[in-house]
Amino acid sequence: MGLFGSKKGNAGHLSSFSYSPGYCDMTGESHSCELKKNDAGEWVFICRDRDVHSDPFTILTYSVSSDGATGFEEYIKKINFISLSKRLKSNEFVTDYSPWHFTVVFDCSEIGGSSYDDYGISQYRVYSPMDQKLMKEVKERFYALKGELISETTEDD
């Protein structure tokens, strides 16, 4: 496999990027944000949050500029962010806790790869201080993509 998992060694196009912070899920808490295209082909930033299991999810959808999404895609490719998915597994494990994680999905169908290549970067791996600094910067750039609030809805589990 080449860069970003495609057979030809070329990166596909970013299909989605998501992040979920670590949290105690014993009460049904859940948090995540995702950058993806909506049905109209426009980039959006969607946050899904719930504090307790009995509450519905609050779903906030924000606009994202095309230039912002393109710049973010170029940045994560330039720094080879997905290489963090290959770090060694750690010996840590916490029960009743959802670990933080990133998921990066590329559409590689136009370059001869599988339709989608996805990469998980999760808490239970060994990261260097430089890796941690990089992840912090990626999170900051990711959250900075949020534009104007488009909609707020609720959804039962």
C-alpha positions, 0 to 999 in steps of 0.5 A: 500500500502506498501513501494513504493506503491507495494502491497507486501511492497517491492520496484520494480525496478526503471524504470525512474526518471525525473526532470524539474526545474521551469521556465517561460513558457509564451514564450514556454520555456521547460526543463527536464532531465530523467534517463531511459533505452533505447531500448537496455536496457542501462541506458541513461540520456536525456535532452530536452531543448527549450528556445522559442516556435518557436525553436525546442527541443534540445535533448542531450543523455548521457551514464550512468554507470550501477553501477551509476544507481544502486547506484542512485536507492539504494539511493532514496530507502534508503532515501525514496525519494518518501515519499515527494510526500505525503507532504501537498499542499501549498497555492502558485500558480504562473501563466505563470510558470511551477513549478519544479517537480520530477517524479519517476516511479518503475516497480513493475510487478515482485513483484506482484504490478501494472505494474508501480507505479509513484510518483510526487514531485512538487513545490506546496507542503510544504517542511521542510528545511530538505526536501529541503536539501534532494531534493538538494542532490538528484538533485546533484546525479541525474545530476552527473549520466551524462556520455559521450554525445552519441547524440544530436538531435533536434525535433519539438514540 
